[in-house]
Amino acid sequence: MSDYTNTYGGAAKDAANDIILGADVDTQLDNIATMSGTKADKVSGATVDSIAKLDANGNIVDSGKDIDDLSITTVTTSGDIAAGTNITVGGTVDGRDVAADGAILDALPVTYHGRVSATSGSGTVLGPSGFTYNWSSAGNCTITHNLGTANYTPLLSAKKTTAPDSYINENTPSANTLTIYTADVSLPASGHSRGFNFIIMMD
């Protein structure tokens, strides 16, 4: 609303012993009328917690709705959206049914994909963090892992019975190691490597 403007200057008139004229009163009343005519009217009998809205004349009216009645249909943002609780959608996200997709993913077993690429008797397995290997002179490659359980199934990239890289069988899995029996009893020559890919599928 417009601010009230005092154009009377009463103190100055008092000091000069001036007479208060009708025009002075009219000016002040006009200022008050301007101020009150541009303010939003207070709502009479409004509902507690209702959201106020403006009508076509700029007056405040009771919307009859509270914050719980709000329904947002579209949000457009160029930044990140952070949610402190769960997000529930009734439709799709980018055309995908995330609930259905999530159910499929939940049903998939946890897997670890690794590769032993031995240039020496021991080293780090490529892929999963914390996996190492030790290739013995007897041709056994023992993979040490940090799974903490023997409830898994190992899968090899291939099984061959001729050297080089001939792996014959997997040992019974344990909570910390998995041994691959091979026919390669010698370590690789300098500048060469011996290896295989494997997958550990959790039960």
Residue pairs with C-beta under 8 A, 6 or more apart in sequence:
1 35
1 36
1 38
1 39
1 40
2 34
2 35
2 38
2 39
3 35
4 31
4 32
4 35
5 31
5 35
6 28
6 31
7 27
7 28
7 31
8 24
8 27
8 28
12 18
13 20
13 24
40 54
40 58
40 59
40 60
41 59
41 60
42 60
43 52
43 60
43 61
43 62
45 62
46 52
46 62
47 62
47 64
49 66
49 67
50 62
50 63
50 64
50 65
50 66
51 63
51 65
51 66
51 67
52 60
52 61
52 62
52 63
53 60
53 61
53 62
53 63
54 60
54 61
55 61
75 81
89 98
89 99
92 98
109 201
109 202
109 203
110 201
110 202
111 199
111 200
111 201
111 202
112 127
112 128
112 131
112 145
112 147
112 199
112 200
113 127
113 128
113 197
113 198
113 199
114 125
114 126
114 127
114 128
114 131
114 143
114 197
114 198
114 199
114 200
115 125
115 126
115 127
115 195
115 196
115 197
115 198
116 125
116 126
116 133
116 135
116 141
116 143
116 180
116 195
116 196
116 198
117 123
117 126
117 193
117 194
117 195
118 133
118 135
118 141
118 187
118 188
118 193
118 194
118 195
119 188
119 192
119 193
120 187
121 134
121 135
121 136
121 137
121 187
122 132
122 133
122 134
122 135
123 132
123 133
124 131
124 132
124 133
125 131
125 132
125 133
125 143
128 145
128 200
130 145
130 146
131 143
131 144
131 145
131 146
132 143
132 144
133 141
133 142
133 143
133 144
134 141
134 142
134 144
135 141
135 142
135 187
135 194
136 142
137 185
137 186
137 187
138 185
139 181
139 182
139 183
139 184
139 185
140 179
140 180
140 181
140 182
141 167
141 179
141 180
141 182
141 196
142 177
142 178
142 179
142 180
143 177
143 178
143 179
143 180
143 198
144 176
144 177
145 176
145 177
145 178
145 200
146 176
147 175
147 176
147 200
147 202
148 175
148 176
149 175
149 202
150 172
150 173
150 174
150 175
151 202
151 203
152 173
152 200
152 201
152 202
152 203
153 173
153 200
153 201
153 203
154 170
154 173
154 178
154 198
154 199
154 200
154 201
155 198
155 199
155 200
155 201
156 167
156 170
156 180
156 196
156 197
156 198
157 196
157 197
157 198
158 167
158 196
159 167
159 168
159 169
160 166
160 167
161 168
161 183
162 183
163 183
163 184
164 184
164 194
165 182
165 184
165 194
165 195
165 196
166 182
166 183
166 184
167 180
167 181
167 182
167 183
167 196
168 181
168 182
168 183
169 180
169 181
170 178
170 179
170 180
170 181
171 178
171 179
171 180
171 181
178 198
178 200
180 196
180 198
184 194
187 194
188 194
